[in-house]
Amino acid sequence: MKLIDILIIVLAAVAVVGVVTAAIIRKKKGKTGCDCGCSSCAGCTACHTAKDKDKNADA
């Protein structure tokens, strides 16, 4: 393997770790996947749990 091959592999691994880390941080902050709202989202049930729906029903 040449040096450029190793650099490409390392950069790809760093990118994957960065995306996964960002997703974990967003999840811990309670943000959804796209952060665009749920009014016209076909997958809104995947973002919010039943617990979130119960909170909205109480309000």
PDB file of N, CA, C and O in Angstrom, chain B, residues numbered from 101:
ATOM      1  N   MET B 101       0.840  -1.185   0.000  1.00  0.00           N
ATOM      2  CA  MET B 101       0.000   0.000   0.000  1.00  0.00           C
ATOM      3  C   MET B 101       0.879   1.241   0.000  1.00  0.00           C
ATOM      4  O   MET B 101       1.913   1.309   0.666  1.00  0.00           O
ATOM      5  N   LYS B 102       0.435   2.196  -0.757  1.00  0.00           N
ATOM      6  CA  LYS B 102       1.158   3.461  -0.810  1.00  0.00           C
ATOM      7  C   LYS B 102       0.641   4.398   0.273  1.00  0.00           C
ATOM      8  O   LYS B 102      -0.402   4.152   0.880  1.00  0.00           O
ATOM      9  N   LEU B 103       1.363   5.444   0.500  1.00  0.00           N
ATOM     10  CA  LEU B 103       0.997   6.422   1.528  1.00  0.00           C
ATOM     11  C   LEU B 103      -0.362   7.046   1.234  1.00  0.00           C
ATOM     12  O   LEU B 103      -1.147   7.275   2.154  1.00  0.00           O
ATOM     13  N   ILE B 104      -0.646   7.320  -0.019  1.00  0.00           N
ATOM     14  CA  ILE B 104      -1.915   7.939  -0.374  1.00  0.00           C
ATOM     15  C   ILE B 104      -3.093   7.010  -0.047  1.00  0.00           C
ATOM     16  O   ILE B 104      -4.155   7.480   0.362  1.00  0.00           O
ATOM     17  N   ASP B 105      -2.912   5.717  -0.223  1.00  0.00           N
ATOM     18  CA  ASP B 105      -3.959   4.751   0.111  1.00  0.00           C
ATOM     19  C   ASP B 105      -4.256   4.770   1.611  1.00  0.00           C
ATOM     20  O   ASP B 105      -5.414   4.751   2.029  1.00  0.00           O
ATOM     21  N   ILE B 106      -3.212   4.806   2.392  1.00  0.00           N
ATOM     22  CA  ILE B 106      -3.363   4.842   3.846  1.00  0.00           C
ATOM     23  C   ILE B 106      -4.060   6.129   4.278  1.00  0.00           C
ATOM     24  O   ILE B 106      -4.925   6.099   5.153  1.00  0.00           O
ATOM     25  N   LEU B 107      -3.693   7.255   3.675  1.00  0.00           N
ATOM     26  CA  LEU B 107      -4.312   8.530   4.011  1.00  0.00           C
ATOM     27  C   LEU B 107      -5.802   8.535   3.659  1.00  0.00           C
ATOM     28  O   LEU B 107      -6.615   9.054   4.423  1.00  0.00           O
ATOM     29  N   ILE B 108      -6.157   7.972   2.530  1.00  0.00           N
ATOM     30  CA  ILE B 108      -7.556   7.912   2.127  1.00  0.00           C
ATOM     31  C   ILE B 108      -8.361   7.059   3.112  1.00  0.00           C
ATOM     32  O   ILE B 108      -9.473   7.428   3.491  1.00  0.00           O
ATOM     33  N   ILE B 109      -7.808   5.935   3.519  1.00  0.00           N
ATOM     34  CA  ILE B 109      -8.487   5.064   4.478  1.00  0.00           C
ATOM     35  C   ILE B 109      -8.667   5.761   5.820  1.00  0.00           C
ATOM     36  O   ILE B 109      -9.734   5.675   6.426  1.00  0.00           O
ATOM     37  N   VAL B 110      -7.642   6.443   6.281  1.00  0.00           N
ATOM     38  CA  VAL B 110      -7.711   7.153   7.557  1.00  0.00           C
ATOM     39  C   VAL B 110      -8.741   8.283   7.482  1.00  0.00           C
ATOM     40  O   VAL B 110      -9.521   8.465   8.417  1.00  0.00           O
ATOM     41  N   LEU B 111      -8.754   9.036   6.393  1.00  0.00           N
ATOM     42  CA  LEU B 111      -9.717  10.124   6.243  1.00  0.00           C
ATOM     43  C   LEU B 111     -11.148   9.597   6.177  1.00  0.00           C
ATOM     44  O   LEU B 111     -12.058  10.208   6.738  1.00  0.00           O
ATOM     45  N   ALA B 112     -11.351   8.489   5.510  1.00  0.00           N
ATOM     46  CA  ALA B 112     -12.684   7.889   5.445  1.00  0.00           C
ATOM     47  C   ALA B 112     -13.127   7.425   6.831  1.00  0.00           C
ATOM     48  O   ALA B 112     -14.285   7.614   7.204  1.00  0.00           O
ATOM     49  N   ALA B 113     -12.228   6.826   7.587  1.00  0.00           N
ATOM     50  CA  ALA B 113     -12.554   6.374   8.937  1.00  0.00           C
ATOM     51  C   ALA B 113     -12.883   7.554   9.846  1.00  0.00           C
ATOM     52  O   ALA B 113     -13.810   7.470  10.652  1.00  0.00           O
ATOM     53  N   VAL B 114     -12.144   8.642   9.731  1.00  0.00           N
ATOM     54  CA  VAL B 114     -12.405   9.839  10.526  1.00  0.00           C
ATOM     55  C   VAL B 114     -13.779  10.419  10.175  1.00  0.00           C
ATOM     56  O   VAL B 114     -14.510  10.863  11.060  1.00  0.00           O
ATOM     57  N   ALA B 115     -14.124  10.416   8.899  1.00  0.00           N
ATOM     58  CA  ALA B 115     -15.423  10.928   8.480  1.00  0.00           C
ATOM     59  C   ALA B 115     -16.557  10.084   9.066  1.00  0.00           C
ATOM     60  O   ALA B 115     -17.552  10.635   9.537  1.00  0.00           O
ATOM     61  N   VAL B 116     -16.420   8.774   9.043  1.00  0.00           N
ATOM     62  CA  VAL B 116     -17.446   7.888   9.589  1.00  0.00           C
ATOM     63  C   VAL B 116     -17.589   8.097  11.087  1.00  0.00           C
ATOM     64  O   VAL B 116     -18.707   8.188  11.594  1.00  0.00           O
ATOM     65  N   VAL B 117     -16.491   8.171  11.791  1.00  0.00           N
ATOM     66  CA  VAL B 117     -16.527   8.394  13.242  1.00  0.00           C
ATOM     67  C   VAL B 117     -17.161   9.749  13.555  1.00  0.00           C
ATOM     68  O   VAL B 117     -17.909   9.875  14.524  1.00  0.00           O
ATOM     69  N   GLY B 118     -16.867  10.752  12.747  1.00  0.00           N
ATOM     70  CA  GLY B 118     -17.450  12.077  12.957  1.00  0.00           C
ATOM     71  C   GLY B 118     -18.955  12.087  12.783  1.00  0.00           C
ATOM     72  O   GLY B 118     -19.670  12.705  13.572  1.00  0.00           O
ATOM     73  N   VAL B 119     -19.441  11.408  11.756  1.00  0.00           N
ATOM     74  CA  VAL B 119     -20.882  11.346  11.513  1.00  0.00           C
ATOM     75  C   VAL B 119     -21.588  10.596  12.642  1.00  0.00           C
ATOM     76  O   VAL B 119     -22.641  11.026  13.114  1.00  0.00           O
ATOM     77  N   VAL B 120     -21.019   9.496  13.067  1.00  0.00           N
ATOM     78  CA  VAL B 120     -21.625   8.714  14.147  1.00  0.00           C
ATOM     79  C   VAL B 120     -21.626   9.521  15.443  1.00  0.00           C
ATOM     80  O   VAL B 120     -22.620   9.521  16.170  1.00  0.00           O
ATOM     81  N   THR B 121     -20.543  10.195  15.733  1.00  0.00           N
ATOM     82  CA  THR B 121     -20.452  11.019  16.939  1.00  0.00           C
ATOM     83  C   THR B 121     -21.475  12.146  16.910  1.00  0.00           C
ATOM     84  O   THR B 121     -22.132  12.415  17.915  1.00  0.00           O
ATOM     85  N   ALA B 122     -21.613  12.802  15.771  1.00  0.00           N
ATOM     86  CA  ALA B 122     -22.592  13.880  15.647  1.00  0.00           C
ATOM     87  C   ALA B 122     -24.009  13.354  15.847  1.00  0.00           C
ATOM     88  O   ALA B 122     -24.832  14.018  16.477  1.00  0.00           O
ATOM     89  N   ALA B 123     -24.299  12.176  15.319  1.00  0.00           N
ATOM     90  CA  ALA B 123     -25.633  11.591  15.492  1.00  0.00           C
ATOM     91  C   ALA B 123     -25.913  11.268  16.953  1.00  0.00           C
ATOM     92  O   ALA B 123     -27.024  11.486  17.436  1.00  0.00           O
ATOM     93  N   ILE B 124     -24.924  10.758  17.651  1.00  0.00           N
ATOM     94  CA  ILE B 124     -25.088  10.439  19.073  1.00  0.00           C
ATOM     95  C   ILE B 124     -25.310  11.710  19.881  1.00  0.00           C
ATOM     96  O   ILE B 124     -26.160  11.733  20.772  1.00  0.00           O
ATOM     97  N   ILE B 125     -24.569  12.758  19.588  1.00  0.00           N
ATOM     98  CA  ILE B 125     -24.714  14.027  20.310  1.00  0.00           C
ATOM     99  C   ILE B 125     -26.095  14.617  20.061  1.00  0.00           C
ATOM    100  O   ILE B 125     -26.742  15.094  20.993  1.00  0.00           O
ATOM    101  N   ARG B 126     -26.553  14.588  18.808  1.00  0.00           N
ATOM    102  CA  ARG B 126     -27.891  15.110  18.489  1.00  0.00           C
ATOM    103  C   ARG B 126     -28.970  14.305  19.198  1.00  0.00           C
ATOM    104  O   ARG B 126     -29.952  14.871  19.677  1.00  0.00           O
ATOM    105  N   LYS B 127     -28.797  13.000  19.267  1.00  0.00           N
ATOM    106  CA  LYS B 127     -29.780  12.142  19.928  1.00  0.00           C
ATOM    107  C   LYS B 127     -29.852  12.463  21.421  1.00  0.00           C
ATOM    108  O   LYS B 127     -30.942  12.510  21.992  1.00  0.00           O
ATOM    109  N   LYS B 128     -28.698  12.685  22.058  1.00  0.00           N
ATOM    110  CA  LYS B 128     -28.667  13.007  23.483  1.00  0.00           C
ATOM    111  C   LYS B 128     -29.295  14.361  23.763  1.00  0.00           C
ATOM    112  O   LYS B 128     -29.853  14.571  24.840  1.00  0.00           O
ATOM    113  N   LYS B 129     -29.213  15.287  22.808  1.00  0.00           N
ATOM    114  CA  LYS B 129     -29.822  16.603  22.965  1.00  0.00           C
ATOM    115  C   LYS B 129     -31.310  16.566  22.670  1.00  0.00           C
ATOM    116  O   LYS B 129     -32.008  17.554  22.898  1.00  0.00           O
ATOM    117  N   GLY B 130     -31.811  15.435  22.164  1.00  0.00           N
ATOM    118  CA  GLY B 130     -33.224  15.287  21.895  1.00  0.00           C
ATOM    119  C   GLY B 130     -33.658  15.807  20.543  1.00  0.00           C
ATOM    120  O   GLY B 130     -34.852  15.991  20.307  1.00  0.00           O
ATOM    121  N   LYS B 131     -32.722  16.045  19.659  1.00  0.00           N
ATOM    122  CA  LYS B 131     -33.064  16.548  18.336  1.00  0.00           C
ATOM    123  C   LYS B 131     -33.395  15.384  17.409  1.00  0.00           C
ATOM    124  O   LYS B 131     -32.938  14.259  17.611  1.00  0.00           O
ATOM    125  N   THR B 132     -34.200  15.677  16.387  1.00  0.00           N
ATOM    126  CA  THR B 132     -34.555  14.648  15.420  1.00  0.00           C
ATOM    127  C   THR B 132     -33.451  14.493  14.387  1.00  0.00           C
ATOM    128  O   THR B 132     -32.438  15.191  14.422  1.00  0.00           O
ATOM    129  N   GLY B 133     -33.668  13.569  13.474  1.00  0.00           N
ATOM    130  CA  GLY B 133     -32.659  13.288  12.459  1.00  0.00           C
ATOM    131  C   GLY B 133     -32.417  14.424  11.495  1.00  0.00           C
ATOM    132  O   GLY B 133     -31.271  14.703  11.140  1.00  0.00           O
ATOM    133  N   CYS B 134     -33.485  15.089  11.061  1.00  0.00           N
ATOM    134  CA  CYS B 134     -33.314  16.118  10.035  1.00  0.00           C
ATOM    135  C   CYS B 134     -33.513  17.524  10.576  1.00  0.00           C
ATOM    136  O   CYS B 134     -33.047  18.488   9.970  1.00  0.00           O
ATOM    137  N   ASP B 135     -34.193  17.658  11.701  1.00  0.00           N
ATOM    138  CA  ASP B 135     -34.419  18.952  12.349  1.00  0.00           C
ATOM    139  C   ASP B 135     -35.261  19.909  11.507  1.00  0.00           C
ATOM    140  O   ASP B 135     -35.121  21.126  11.624  1.00  0.00           O
ATOM    141  N   CYS B 136     -36.143  19.361  10.651  1.00  0.00           N
ATOM    142  CA  CYS B 136     -36.942  20.221   9.776  1.00  0.00           C
ATOM    143  C   CYS B 136     -38.405  20.282  10.190  1.00  0.00           C
ATOM    144  O   CYS B 136     -39.205  20.913   9.499  1.00  0.00           O
ATOM    145  N   GLY B 137     -38.771  19.664  11.268  1.00  0.00           N
ATOM    146  CA  GLY B 137     -40.153  19.661  11.703  1.00  0.00           C
ATOM    147  C   GLY B 137     -40.871  18.427  11.198  1.00  0.00           C
ATOM    148  O   GLY B 137     -40.355  17.695  10.354  1.00  0.00           O
ATOM    149  N   CYS B 138     -42.071  18.201  11.724  1.00  0.00           N
ATOM    150  CA  CYS B 138     -42.784  16.968  11.396  1.00  0.00           C
ATOM    151  C   CYS B 138     -44.081  17.201  10.640  1.00  0.00           C
ATOM    152  O   CYS B 138     -44.814  16.245  10.388  1.00  0.00           O
ATOM    153  N   SER B 139     -44.387  18.425  10.273  1.00  0.00           N
ATOM    154  CA  SER B 139     -45.687  18.699   9.675  1.00  0.00           C
ATOM    155  C   SER B 139     -45.915  17.937   8.376  1.00  0.00           C
ATOM    156  O   SER B 139     -47.037  17.504   8.115  1.00  0.00           O
ATOM    157  N   SER B 140     -44.897  17.764   7.567  1.00  0.00           N
ATOM    158  CA  SER B 140     -45.082  17.058   6.295  1.00  0.00           C
ATOM    159  C   SER B 140     -44.117  15.879   6.158  1.00  0.00           C
ATOM    160  O   SER B 140     -43.812  15.448   5.046  1.00  0.00           O
ATOM    161  N   CYS B 141     -43.650  15.372   7.268  1.00  0.00           N
ATOM    162  CA  CYS B 141     -42.653  14.299   7.246  1.00  0.00           C
ATOM    163  C   CYS B 141     -43.345  12.937   7.275  1.00  0.00           C
ATOM    164  O   CYS B 141     -44.174  12.669   8.145  1.00  0.00           O
ATOM    165  N   ALA B 142     -43.000  12.090   6.324  1.00  0.00           N
ATOM    166  CA  ALA B 142     -43.582  10.752   6.278  1.00  0.00           C
ATOM    167  C   ALA B 142     -43.005   9.846   7.358  1.00  0.00           C
ATOM    168  O   ALA B 142     -43.635   8.858   7.736  1.00  0.00           O
ATOM    169  N   GLY B 143     -41.832  10.164   7.853  1.00  0.00           N
ATOM    170  CA  GLY B 143     -41.196   9.324   8.857  1.00  0.00           C
ATOM    171  C   GLY B 143     -41.214   9.912  10.243  1.00  0.00           C
ATOM    172  O   GLY B 143     -40.349   9.584  11.055  1.00  0.00           O
ATOM    173  N   CYS B 144     -42.171  10.770  10.545  1.00  0.00           N
ATOM    174  CA  CYS B 144     -42.173  11.439  11.852  1.00  0.00           C
ATOM    175  C   CYS B 144     -42.378  10.465  13.001  1.00  0.00           C
ATOM    176  O   CYS B 144     -41.947  10.739  14.121  1.00  0.00           O
ATOM    177  N   THR B 145     -43.024   9.340  12.748  1.00  0.00           N
ATOM    178  CA  THR B 145     -43.219   8.376  13.829  1.00  0.00           C
ATOM    179  C   THR B 145     -41.908   7.710  14.217  1.00  0.00           C
ATOM    180  O   THR B 145     -41.793   7.186  15.325  1.00  0.00           O
ATOM    181  N   ALA B 146     -40.930   7.719  13.343  1.00  0.00           N
ATOM    182  CA  ALA B 146     -39.633   7.130  13.649  1.00  0.00           C
ATOM    183  C   ALA B 146     -38.803   8.051  14.538  1.00  0.00           C
ATOM    184  O   ALA B 146     -37.924   7.589  15.265  1.00  0.00           O
ATOM    185  N   CYS B 147     -39.078   9.338  14.483  1.00  0.00           N
ATOM    186  CA  CYS B 147     -38.296  10.305  15.260  1.00  0.00           C
ATOM    187  C   CYS B 147     -38.766  10.421  16.700  1.00  0.00           C
ATOM    188  O   CYS B 147     -37.960  10.627  17.607  1.00  0.00           O
ATOM    189  N   HIS B 148     -40.067  10.289  16.908  1.00  0.00           N
ATOM    190  CA  HIS B 148     -40.640  10.538  18.222  1.00  0.00           C
ATOM    191  C   HIS B 148     -41.187   9.251  18.817  1.00  0.00           C
ATOM    192  O   HIS B 148     -41.848   8.461  18.142  1.00  0.00           O
ATOM    193  N   THR B 149     -40.898   9.063  20.076  1.00  0.00           N
ATOM    194  CA  THR B 149     -41.358   7.864  20.764  1.00  0.00           C
ATOM    195  C   THR B 149     -42.756   8.069  21.315  1.00  0.00           C
ATOM    196  O   THR B 149     -43.290   9.177  21.260  1.00  0.00           O
ATOM    197  N   ALA B 150     -43.340   7.038  21.832  1.00  0.00           N
ATOM    198  CA  ALA B 150     -44.669   7.130  22.443  1.00  0.00           C
ATOM    199  C   ALA B 150     -44.633   8.044  23.660  1.00  0.00           C
ATOM    200  O   ALA B 150     -45.628   8.691  23.985  1.00  0.00           O
ATOM    201  N   LYS B 151     -43.503   8.097  24.325  1.00  0.00           N
ATOM    202  CA  LYS B 151     -43.361   8.970  25.487  1.00  0.00           C
ATOM    203  C   LYS B 151     -43.513  10.433  25.077  1.00  0.00           C
ATOM    204  O   LYS B 151     -44.159  11.205  25.785  1.00  0.00           O
ATOM    205  N   ASP B 152     -42.928  10.824  23.949  1.00  0.00           N
ATOM    206  CA  ASP B 152     -43.073  12.185  23.449  1.00  0.00           C
ATOM    207  C   ASP B 152     -44.528  12.487  23.122  1.00  0.00           C
ATOM    208  O   ASP B 152     -45.008  13.590  23.383  1.00  0.00           O
ATOM    209  N   LYS B 153     -45.226  11.523  22.557  1.00  0.00           N
ATOM    210  CA  LYS B 153     -46.632  11.723  22.204  1.00  0.00           C
ATOM    211  C   LYS B 153     -47.473  11.896  23.466  1.00  0.00           C
ATOM    212  O   LYS B 153     -48.413  12.691  23.478  1.00  0.00           O
ATOM    213  N   ASP B 154     -47.143  11.160  24.526  1.00  0.00           N
ATOM    214  CA  ASP B 154     -47.872  11.285  25.789  1.00  0.00           C
ATOM    215  C   ASP B 154     -47.674  12.678  26.392  1.00  0.00           C
ATOM    216  O   ASP B 154     -48.611  13.241  26.957  1.00  0.00           O
ATOM    217  N   LYS B 155     -46.492  13.227  26.281  1.00  0.00           N
ATOM    218  CA  LYS B 155     -46.234  14.566  26.792  1.00  0.00           C
ATOM    219  C   LYS B 155     -47.068  15.593  26.043  1.00  0.00           C
ATOM    220  O   LYS B 155     -47.604  16.525  26.644  1.00  0.00           O
ATOM    221  N   ASN B 156     -47.177  15.422  24.727  1.00  0.00           N
ATOM    222  CA  ASN B 156     -47.966  16.348  23.921  1.00  0.00           C
ATOM    223  C   ASN B 156     -49.453  16.220  24.225  1.00  0.00           C
ATOM    224  O   ASN B 156     -50.175  17.213  24.143  1.00  0.00           O
ATOM    225  N   ALA B 157     -49.925  15.052  24.566  1.00  0.00           N
ATOM    226  CA  ALA B 157     -51.342  14.833  24.870  1.00  0.00           C
ATOM    227  C   ALA B 157     -51.711  15.495  26.199  1.00  0.00           C
ATOM    228  O   ALA B 157     -52.838  15.959  26.370  1.00  0.00           O
ATOM    229  N   ASP B 158     -50.769  15.536  27.133  1.00  0.00           N
ATOM    230  CA  ASP B 158     -51.016  16.145  28.437  1.00  0.00           C
ATOM    231  C   ASP B 158     -51.076  17.661  28.358  1.00  0.00           C
ATOM    232  O   ASP B 158     -51.718  18.296  29.194  1.00  0.00           O
ATOM    233  N   ALA B 159     -50.436  18.237  27.391  1.00  0.00           N
ATOM    234  CA  ALA B 159     -50.358  19.696  27.284  1.00  0.00           C
ATOM    235  C   ALA B 159     -51.601  20.331  26.746  1.00  0.00           C
ATOM    236  O   ALA B 159     -51.660  21.552  26.609  1.00  0.00           O
TER     237      ALA B 159
END
